[in-house]
Amino acid sequence: MKNITIVGGGLVGSLAAFYLARRGYNIKVYERRPDLRKTDISAGKSINLVISHRGFTALEKVGLKEEMEKITVPAYGRMTHDTEGNQNFYPYSIHGKAIHSVSRGGLNAALMSKAEEFDNVEFFFDEKCESVDLENATCVFRNYKTGEATTVTSDLVIGADGAFSAVRAEMVKQPRFNYSQEYISAGYKEIHIPAAADGSPQLDLKALHIWPRKEFMLMGLANLDNGFTGTIFGPWEGENSFETVQTEEQVEAYFKKFYPDAIPLIPDYKEQYLNNPASALVIVRCDPWKYKNKVMLVGDAAHAIVPFYGEGMNCGFEDIFVFDNLLDEFGDQDMGNVLDKYSKQRQPNGNAIADLSLRNFIEMRDLVADPNFILRKKIEGKIYKDHPEQWMPLYSQVKFTNIQYADALATAHKQDEIMAEVLAMPDIENKWDDPKIAEFVLNKI
C-alpha cells in the first residue's frame, strides 16, 4: 500500500494525515472548505472543543501532545451559575485532573501545518467530493472556484468528511450497511464572552461555566485571549426556544430572566443572539465502518454525536490511534483484516459515546443543580478516593482514562442501580460519608 486519499481535512483527517505520513504513505487530503489558515472563520458556527485523556493519548503517540497542549486552557471543574448570580464550583476529579479547552479552528490549523511538514502530504482545498467508487478506491472531486473535476485513485480512501459524509453516503448503498440519523430537539447558538477592557478574564479561567436551566443552558469555555466561547443550548420550538425568542425585546427578557449575571459580561448579547445562527445537533450511527480493504470511516463520518461530553474529537482521535495500533500489530499486507478489526472494535464504542453524550446533556442542563445529584457526586467521590480500584465515577472513566466507552457505559448502568438504592436510604444526607455506605456499595459491585 502506497497511496492514501483522505476525504476531509478537519481535525481527525489532519491527524490521520500526520499519523500515516510517518509510515511513509503518500497522502492526499481533499477538503471542501477554504484553507482556514488563510481565511477568516465566520463567528457563531463553532463550539469550543475539549481535549481529554484519550485525545492526548493519540497526540502523545506521535509526539504532538506537548505542542498542542500549549494552545489549550485547562478547566478543573464545573462552575454553575444560578439565576441569583450565585456560583458553585464542582471539581472534575478528586485528583485535580483537568480537561483542556481549545479553539476548533486553532487546533485544526496547527494539525494541518504539522501534517504539511511531511514531504509526502498534500492538502487540496475548496474540493467537494462528488462521488466515490468503493471497489476501486476512486474519488471524484470538483473545485468550487474553478469548477474543474479531479479523479483520484488510491490504495485506501479514508472518509473523514464529517456528519454528512460523501464517502459514507456511497457506503449506505451497499447491502447490509446499517445507518441511522437522528436530530435531537435542542440546537445551539454561539455567544462570545470577551475579556474585560483591560484584557483580564471576566470569569474563572480554570472552570467550565454552566448556567443550567432544566430544558436549556448557557455554557462557557475559556480561550487563550481570556475570553470565553459561550454556547446557548436550547429547544427549537416552544416556550423559551429559538423559535419564540427572536426580537431584541424577547432576547432581553430571556437573558434577564434566565442569565442575568451574564448580561454584564456580554455588552452586545442581543446583537450576537440575533445575528449568530442557530445550528442543529445530529447523531449518526452506522455499521460497518469499512468497505473491504479499500475504504474506512473515521470521526464524525462514522459516529457523529452531540457535544455534551466533549468527546466527539477525542473519539475521532482515538479512531486513528486504534487504527495505527492495528497497523503496528498486523501491518498493511492484509488491510482487509486490519479494517475489519478496526470496525468491530470501534463501532460499539461509537454507539456508546453517543449514548453517553445524550446522558451528559441531561446532567449538564438539569442535574448539576439537583441536590440529589450533588449528594451522589459527594458519595462517589468519597468511595473513589478510599477504594479507587473498585469504584471509579463515570466522568473519570470517560475523560481521564482510555477505558472503552462501551465498558464505561455498561459500568455506569450498574452504578446507577447501586446509587439509586443508596440515595433512597433514610437520612442519607447526614450519613453519606459513613464507612457503612461504602461497604454497602462495594458489596453490590
C-alpha positions as CSV (number, residue, x, y, z in Angstrom):
1,M,0.0,0.0,0.0
2,K,1.5,3.3,-1.0
3,N,-1.2,5.9,-1.7
4,I,-4.0,7.1,0.6
5,T,-6.7,9.6,-0.1
6,I,-8.2,11.4,2.9
7,V,-11.6,13.0,2.3
8,G,-11.9,15.8,4.8
9,G,-9.1,18.0,6.3
10,G,-10.7,18.7,9.6
11,L,-9.3,17.7,13.0
12,V,-9.4,13.9,12.5
13,G,-8.4,14.0,8.8
14,S,-5.4,16.2,9.6
15,L,-4.3,13.9,12.5
16,A,-4.8,10.9,10.2
17,A,-2.5,12.5,7.6
18,F,0.2,13.1,10.2
19,Y,0.0,9.5,11.6
20,L,0.1,7.9,8.2
21,A,2.7,10.1,6.7
22,R,5.0,8.9,9.4
23,R,4.6,5.4,7.9
24,G,5.8,6.6,4.5
25,Y,2.5,6.6,2.6
26,N,1.8,9.2,0.1
27,I,-1.1,11.2,1.5
28,K,-3.5,13.5,-0.4
29,V,-6.1,15.4,1.7
30,Y,-9.1,16.9,0.0
31,E,-11.1,19.5,2.0
32,R,-14.3,21.1,0.7
33,R,-13.8,24.4,2.7
34,P,-11.1,27.0,2.0
35,D,-7.8,26.8,3.9
36,L,-8.8,28.0,7.3
37,R,-5.3,29.3,7.9
38,K,-5.8,31.9,5.2
39,T,-9.5,32.6,5.7
40,D,-11.4,34.4,8.4
41,I,-13.7,31.8,10.1
42,S,-17.1,33.3,10.5
43,A,-18.3,33.7,14.1
44,G,-21.2,31.8,15.5
45,K,-20.7,28.5,13.9
46,S,-18.5,26.6,16.2
47,I,-18.3,25.2,19.7
48,N,-15.0,25.2,21.7
49,L,-13.6,21.7,22.0
50,V,-12.2,19.9,24.9
51,I,-9.2,17.6,24.7
52,S,-9.4,14.8,27.2
53,H,-7.0,12.0,28.2
54,R,-7.8,9.9,25.1
55,G,-7.2,12.8,22.7
56,F,-3.9,13.5,24.4
57,T,-3.0,9.8,24.2
58,A,-3.4,9.9,20.5
59,L,-1.4,13.1,20.2
60,E,1.3,11.8,22.5
61,K,2.0,8.6,20.4
62,V,3.2,10.8,17.5
63,G,4.9,13.5,19.6
64,L,2.3,16.2,19.3
65,K,0.9,16.3,22.8
66,E,3.2,18.9,24.3
67,E,2.9,21.3,21.4
68,M,-0.9,21.1,21.1
69,E,-1.3,21.4,24.9
70,K,0.3,24.9,24.6
71,I,-2.8,26.2,22.8
72,T,-5.3,24.9,25.4
73,V,-6.7,26.3,28.6
74,P,-7.2,23.7,31.4
75,A,-10.5,23.5,33.3
76,Y,-10.5,21.7,36.6
77,G,-14.3,21.6,37.2
78,R,-17.7,23.0,36.5
79,M,-18.8,26.4,37.8
80,T,-22.5,26.6,38.0
81,H,-24.4,29.9,37.9
82,D,-27.9,30.1,39.3
83,T,-30.5,32.8,38.5
84,E,-29.5,34.8,41.6
85,G,-25.9,35.0,40.4
86,N,-24.5,32.5,42.9
87,Q,-21.6,30.4,41.7
88,N,-20.7,26.9,42.9
89,F,-17.5,25.0,41.8
90,Y,-17.5,21.2,41.4
91,P,-14.2,19.7,40.6
92,Y,-14.0,17.1,37.8
93,S,-11.6,14.9,39.7
94,I,-10.6,14.3,43.3
95,H,-7.0,14.1,41.9
96,G,-7.0,17.6,40.4
97,K,-7.2,16.5,36.8
98,A,-8.4,18.8,34.1
99,I,-10.0,18.8,30.7
100,H,-8.5,21.3,28.2
101,S,-10.5,23.9,26.3
102,V,-9.2,24.6,22.8
103,S,-10.4,26.5,19.7
104,R,-11.5,24.2,17.0
105,G,-10.0,26.4,14.3
106,G,-6.8,26.9,16.2
107,L,-6.2,23.2,16.8
108,N,-7.2,22.3,13.2
109,A,-4.8,24.8,11.7
110,A,-2.0,23.6,14.0
111,L,-2.6,19.9,13.0
112,M,-2.7,20.8,9.3
113,S,0.6,22.7,9.5
114,K,2.2,19.8,11.3
115,A,1.0,17.3,8.7
116,E,2.2,19.5,5.9
117,E,5.7,19.4,7.3
118,F,6.0,15.9,5.7
119,D,7.0,15.9,2.0
120,N,4.6,13.1,1.3
121,V,1.5,15.1,2.4
122,E,-0.5,17.4,0.1
123,F,-3.7,19.3,1.1
124,F,-6.2,20.5,-1.5
125,F,-8.9,23.0,-0.6
126,D,-12.3,24.0,-2.0
127,E,-12.7,20.5,-3.2
128,K,-16.1,18.9,-3.0
129,C,-16.3,15.1,-3.1
130,E,-18.8,14.4,-5.8
131,S,-18.6,10.6,-6.0
132,V,-16.8,7.6,-4.6
133,D,-16.1,4.3,-6.4
134,L,-15.7,2.0,-3.4
135,E,-14.5,-1.0,-5.4
136,N,-11.7,0.9,-7.0
137,A,-10.9,3.4,-4.2
138,T,-11.5,6.2,-6.6
139,C,-12.9,9.6,-5.7
140,V,-14.0,12.5,-7.9
141,F,-13.6,16.0,-6.6
142,R,-14.8,19.3,-8.0
143,N,-13.2,22.5,-7.2
144,Y,-15.6,25.2,-6.0
145,K,-13.6,28.0,-7.6
146,T,-12.6,26.6,-11.0
147,G,-15.3,24.0,-11.5
148,E,-12.6,21.6,-12.5
149,A,-13.1,17.9,-11.7
150,T,-10.3,15.7,-10.5
151,T,-10.3,11.9,-10.3
152,V,-8.1,10.3,-7.7
153,T,-7.4,6.6,-7.3
154,S,-5.5,5.3,-4.3
155,D,-5.0,2.1,-2.3
156,L,-7.1,3.3,0.6
157,V,-9.8,6.0,1.0
158,I,-10.4,7.4,4.5
159,G,-13.7,9.2,4.9
160,A,-13.0,11.9,7.5
161,D,-15.6,14.2,6.0
162,G,-18.0,14.8,8.9
163,A,-21.6,14.0,9.8
164,F,-22.8,14.4,6.2
165,S,-20.0,12.3,4.7
166,A,-20.0,11.8,1.0
167,V,-17.9,8.7,1.5
168,R,-20.4,7.2,3.9
169,A,-23.3,8.2,1.5
170,E,-21.8,5.8,-1.0
171,M,-21.4,3.0,1.6
172,V,-25.0,3.3,2.6
173,K,-26.0,1.9,-0.8
174,Q,-24.2,-1.3,0.0
175,P,-26.1,-4.4,1.2
176,R,-26.2,-4.9,4.9
177,F,-24.8,-1.5,5.7
178,N,-26.7,-0.1,8.7
179,Y,-27.3,3.6,9.1
180,S,-29.3,5.9,11.2
181,Q,-29.5,9.7,11.6
182,E,-31.3,11.5,14.4
183,Y,-31.7,15.1,15.2
184,I,-32.2,15.9,18.9
185,S,-34.8,18.5,19.9
186,A,-32.2,21.0,21.0
187,G,-29.9,23.2,18.9
188,Y,-27.1,25.6,19.8
189,K,-26.2,29.3,19.2
190,E,-22.8,30.8,20.0
191,I,-22.4,33.8,22.3
192,H,-18.9,35.1,22.7
193,I,-17.9,36.4,26.2
194,P,-15.0,38.8,25.7
195,A,-12.2,39.6,28.1
196,A,-12.5,42.7,30.2
197,A,-11.4,46.1,28.8
198,D,-8.0,45.7,30.5
199,G,-7.6,42.2,29.0
200,S,-8.3,40.3,32.2
201,P,-10.8,37.4,32.3
202,Q,-14.3,38.1,33.4
203,L,-14.8,34.6,34.6
204,D,-12.7,32.0,36.3
205,L,-10.5,30.5,33.6
206,K,-10.0,27.3,35.4
207,A,-13.6,26.2,35.1
208,L,-16.2,25.3,32.5
209,H,-19.1,27.6,33.3
210,I,-22.7,26.4,33.1
211,W,-25.9,28.2,33.6
212,P,-28.2,25.1,33.9
213,R,-31.9,25.9,33.4
214,K,-33.6,22.5,33.1
215,E,-34.6,22.3,29.4
216,F,-31.8,24.6,28.2
217,M,-28.5,26.1,29.3
218,L,-25.6,28.5,28.6
219,M,-22.1,27.1,28.7
220,G,-18.7,28.9,28.5
221,L,-15.3,27.5,27.8
222,A,-12.1,29.6,28.1
223,N,-9.9,30.9,25.2
224,L,-6.2,31.9,25.2
225,D,-7.2,35.6,25.0
226,N,-9.0,35.4,28.4
227,G,-12.4,35.4,26.7
228,F,-14.9,32.6,26.6
229,T,-16.7,30.9,23.8
230,G,-20.3,30.8,25.2
231,T,-22.9,28.5,23.7
232,I,-26.7,28.5,24.3
233,F,-28.2,25.1,24.0
234,G,-32.0,25.2,23.8
235,P,-35.1,23.8,22.2
236,W,-36.0,24.7,18.6
237,E,-39.7,25.1,19.4
238,G,-42.0,26.0,22.3
239,E,-41.5,28.3,25.2
240,N,-38.1,29.9,25.6
241,S,-36.9,28.4,22.3
242,F,-35.1,29.7,19.2
243,E,-38.5,29.9,17.6
244,T,-40.0,32.2,20.2
245,V,-37.0,34.3,21.2
246,Q,-36.5,36.4,18.1
247,T,-36.7,40.1,18.8
248,E,-34.4,42.4,20.8
249,E,-37.1,42.8,23.5
250,Q,-37.6,39.0,23.7
251,V,-33.8,38.4,23.9
252,E,-33.5,41.0,26.7
253,A,-36.4,39.5,28.7
254,Y,-34.9,36.0,28.1
255,F,-31.5,36.9,29.4
256,K,-32.9,39.0,32.4
257,K,-34.9,36.0,33.5
258,F,-32.5,33.1,32.9
259,Y,-29.0,34.5,32.6
260,P,-29.0,37.9,34.5
261,D,-25.4,37.7,35.6
262,A,-24.2,37.0,32.1
263,I,-25.6,40.4,30.8
264,P,-22.7,42.5,32.2
265,L,-20.2,40.0,30.7
266,I,-21.6,40.4,27.1
267,P,-22.2,44.0,26.1
268,D,-23.6,43.0,22.7
269,Y,-25.5,39.9,23.8
270,K,-28.7,40.9,21.9
271,E,-26.9,41.5,18.6
272,Q,-25.0,38.3,19.0
273,Y,-28.1,36.3,19.8
274,L,-30.0,37.7,16.8
275,N,-27.1,37.6,14.3
276,N,-25.4,34.3,15.1
277,P,-27.2,31.3,13.5
278,A,-28.8,28.5,15.5
279,S,-27.4,25.2,14.4
280,A,-28.8,21.7,14.6
281,L,-27.3,18.7,16.5
282,V,-27.3,15.3,14.9
283,I,-26.4,11.8,15.9
284,V,-25.2,9.4,13.2
285,R,-24.7,5.7,13.8
286,C,-23.5,3.2,11.1
287,D,-22.0,-0.2,10.7
288,P,-19.6,-1.4,9.4
289,W,-17.0,1.4,9.3
290,K,-15.2,0.0,6.3
291,Y,-15.6,-1.4,2.8
292,K,-13.4,-4.5,2.1
293,N,-9.8,-3.4,2.1
294,K,-10.5,-0.2,0.2
295,V,-12.4,2.3,2.4
296,M,-12.7,3.3,6.1
297,L,-14.7,5.9,8.1
298,V,-13.3,7.9,11.0
299,G,-14.5,10.7,13.2
300,D,-18.0,12.2,12.6
301,A,-18.3,10.3,9.3
302,A,-18.5,7.2,11.4
303,H,-20.0,8.4,14.7
304,A,-21.4,12.0,14.8
305,I,-22.5,12.7,18.3
306,V,-23.9,15.6,20.3
307,P,-21.2,17.7,22.1
308,F,-22.3,17.4,25.7
309,Y,-19.4,15.1,26.8
310,G,-16.9,17.0,24.8
311,E,-15.8,13.6,23.3
312,G,-16.5,13.9,19.6
313,M,-13.0,14.9,18.6
314,N,-11.4,12.7,21.3
315,C,-13.3,9.7,19.9
316,G,-12.1,10.6,16.4
317,F,-8.5,10.9,17.6
318,E,-8.9,7.5,19.3
319,D,-10.1,6.0,16.0
320,I,-6.8,7.0,14.4
321,F,-4.8,5.7,17.4
322,V,-6.6,2.4,17.3
323,F,-6.1,2.0,13.6
324,D,-2.4,2.8,13.9
325,N,-2.0,0.3,16.7
326,L,-3.6,-2.4,14.4
327,L,-1.1,-1.5,11.7
328,D,1.6,-1.9,14.3
329,E,0.3,-5.3,15.1
330,F,-0.7,-6.7,11.7
331,G,0.9,-4.5,9.1
332,D,-0.8,-3.4,5.9
333,Q,-0.3,-6.6,3.8
334,D,-3.8,-7.7,4.8
335,M,-5.6,-4.4,5.0
336,G,-9.0,-6.1,4.9
337,N,-8.2,-7.9,8.2
338,V,-7.0,-4.6,9.8
339,L,-10.1,-2.7,8.7
340,D,-12.4,-5.5,9.9
341,K,-10.8,-5.5,13.3
342,Y,-10.9,-1.7,13.4
343,S,-14.6,-1.6,12.6
344,K,-15.6,-4.3,15.0
345,Q,-13.6,-2.7,17.9
346,R,-14.6,0.9,17.3
347,Q,-18.3,0.7,16.2
348,P,-19.7,-0.4,19.6
349,N,-17.7,2.4,21.2
350,G,-19.1,4.9,18.8
351,N,-22.6,3.9,19.8
352,A,-21.7,4.0,23.5
353,I,-20.3,7.6,23.4
354,A,-23.4,8.7,21.5
355,D,-25.5,7.4,24.4
356,L,-23.2,8.8,27.0
357,S,-23.3,12.3,25.3
358,L,-27.1,12.4,25.5
359,R,-26.9,11.3,29.1
360,N,-24.5,14.2,29.9
361,F,-26.8,16.7,28.3
362,I,-29.4,15.9,30.9
363,E,-26.7,16.1,33.6
364,M,-25.4,19.5,32.5
365,R,-28.6,21.3,31.8
366,D,-30.6,19.9,34.7
367,L,-28.9,17.6,37.3
368,V,-25.9,19.7,38.2
369,A,-28.3,21.9,40.1
370,D,-30.2,19.0,41.7
371,P,-29.4,18.3,45.4
372,N,-29.6,14.5,44.9
373,F,-27.2,14.6,42.0
374,I,-24.7,16.8,44.1
375,L,-25.1,14.3,47.0
376,R,-24.4,11.4,44.7
377,K,-21.2,13.0,43.5
378,K,-20.0,13.5,47.1
379,I,-20.7,9.9,47.9
380,E,-19.0,8.6,44.7
381,G,-16.0,10.9,45.3
382,K,-15.5,9.6,48.8
383,I,-15.7,5.9,47.7
384,Y,-13.4,6.6,44.7
385,K,-10.9,8.2,47.0
386,D,-10.9,5.4,49.5
387,H,-11.4,2.5,47.1
388,P,-10.0,3.6,43.6
389,E,-9.6,0.0,42.4
390,Q,-13.2,-0.9,43.0
391,W,-15.2,2.3,42.1
392,M,-14.5,5.0,39.5
393,P,-17.1,7.6,38.7
394,L,-18.4,7.6,35.1
395,Y,-17.0,11.0,34.3
396,S,-13.5,10.0,35.3
397,Q,-13.7,6.8,33.2
398,V,-14.7,8.8,30.1
399,K,-12.4,11.8,30.5
400,F,-9.4,10.6,32.4
401,T,-8.7,7.1,31.2
402,N,-8.7,5.0,28.0
403,I,-11.4,2.6,29.2
404,Q,-13.5,1.6,26.3
405,Y,-16.6,3.8,26.0
406,A,-18.8,0.7,25.8
407,D,-17.3,-0.7,29.0
408,A,-17.8,2.7,30.8
409,L,-21.4,2.8,29.7
410,A,-22.1,-0.7,31.0
411,T,-20.4,0.1,34.3
412,A,-22.5,3.3,34.5
413,H,-25.8,1.4,34.3
414,K,-24.7,-0.8,37.2
415,Q,-23.5,2.2,39.2
416,D,-26.9,3.9,38.6
417,E,-28.7,1.0,40.2
418,I,-26.5,0.9,43.2
419,M,-26.6,4.7,43.8
420,A,-30.4,4.7,43.5
421,E,-30.5,2.4,46.4
422,V,-28.1,4.5,48.4
423,L,-29.9,7.7,47.8
424,A,-33.2,6.1,48.9
425,M,-31.7,5.3,52.3
426,P,-33.2,7.2,55.3
427,D,-31.2,10.3,56.4
428,I,-28.6,9.7,53.7
429,E,-27.9,13.4,53.6
430,N,-26.4,13.2,57.1
431,K,-24.5,9.9,56.9
432,W,-23.3,10.0,53.3
433,D,-19.6,9.6,54.4
434,D,-20.4,6.7,56.9
435,P,-18.0,3.8,56.1
436,K,-21.0,1.5,56.1
437,I,-22.3,3.3,53.0
438,A,-19.1,2.5,51.1
439,E,-19.3,-1.1,52.4
440,F,-22.8,-1.4,51.1
441,V,-21.8,-0.1,47.7
442,L,-18.7,-2.3,47.3
443,N,-20.7,-5.4,48.2
444,K,-23.1,-4.6,45.4
445,I,-20.4,-4.4,42.7
